[in-house]
Amino acid sequence: MFDAATIIPIIVEMICGAAGGMAVAHSAGSLRLTNGGSALTGAIGGLVLTWLAGRIPGINRLVGHVEQAVDAAVVGAGGLSPAVIVGVGISGLLGGVLLTILVGLARKNASTG
């Protein structure tokens, strides 16, 4: 059902997103979730931002056809090139950082308020 051109970008964006979430947890102690929570939040953020980047004209060429890769009906969409892997990694990292910061800020505000 899935081939390497579909699975590899998803794995890269999840790993990079988890790394971004862990980086936020390490560098900003006040936004820290649990270690697993930061990694999971980052991985989800990586998936979401990469999916959104695939829908934005002009940026979508940097992440390939990721919006189709998550659709199980589309098999082998797009090509797997170094540029796509780097683009997916960067968007995954940024997505992980952004979502972890947002969740950390919301958690911090909820605990103080």
N, C-alpha and C positions, 0 to 999 in steps of 0.2 A: 504494500500500500504506500509506504514512504520509501524514497530512495535517498542516496547520500546527498544529492543536491537540495533535498528538503530538510533532512535531519541536521546536517552539519551547521547551517546558519542558525537554526533554533537553539542548538546546544551552545554555540558561540555567544549568542546574545544572552542566554541565561547565565552562562559562566561569567561573562563580562559584567552583567547586571548585578550578580551576586558579589563580585569583587568591588564594584562601586558602592554597594550597600555596606560591605564590610569596611571599606575605606572611610565612609562617613562615620560609622560606629567607632572606628579607631581614632579619627581626628577630631570629632566633635562629640565629646563625652556627654553633653547635655541632650543630644539627639539620639543617643544610643538606645537601641532596642536590645533584646537578647541577641546573642551571636547568631543563633538560627533564625530569629526574626528579622535581623538586618539582612542576612543572606537571602532569605525567602522574599522579603520585600524588594530587595534589589533585583532578584531574578524576575519577579513579576514586572517591575518597572522597566527592565530591559526588554522584555517581550512587548510590553505596551508601546513604548516609545519607538521601537523598531517597526512595529506594525503601523503606527501613525506616520512615521517617516516614509514608509512605502506608499502611503496615500497622498503625499505632498508632491505636486509636480516640481521637477527640478532636483529634488532630493531623492526621489524614488530610484533614480538610476544608481545611486551610491549603495543602496541596500538590496538591489535586485528586485525580484518579484516576491518579496517576503509576505506581502499581503495575500498572495495565492498559496504560499508554502504552508500556511496554517490551515488551509482548506484541504481536507482529506480527499476531496474529489479531484483536485488538481495534482497530478503526479509529475515530477520532473520539470516544473515550470521554472524558467529562467536558467541562467548558467552559473556555475560556481567558479568565480575568478578571484584572484587575490584582492582586487578592489572591492568586490562584494563582501568578502570575509572581513576586511578592514572596516568597511562602512557599517556592517552589522555589529562588529565589535565596539566601535565608537558609539553608535547609537544605543547599544545595550548598556555600555558603561554609563553614559549620560542619563539614560532612563533609570538605572539603578540608583544613581546618586540623587536624582530629583525626587523619585518616589520615597526613598528612605528619609530624605530631608523633610518632605511634606508630612509623612507619617510621624516622624519624630517631633516636628513642631506641633502637630495636632495633639499628640500624646502629652507633650509638655504643657500645652495650653489647657488641656482637659484636667491635668493633675493640679495645676495652680489655681484654676478657676472654680 
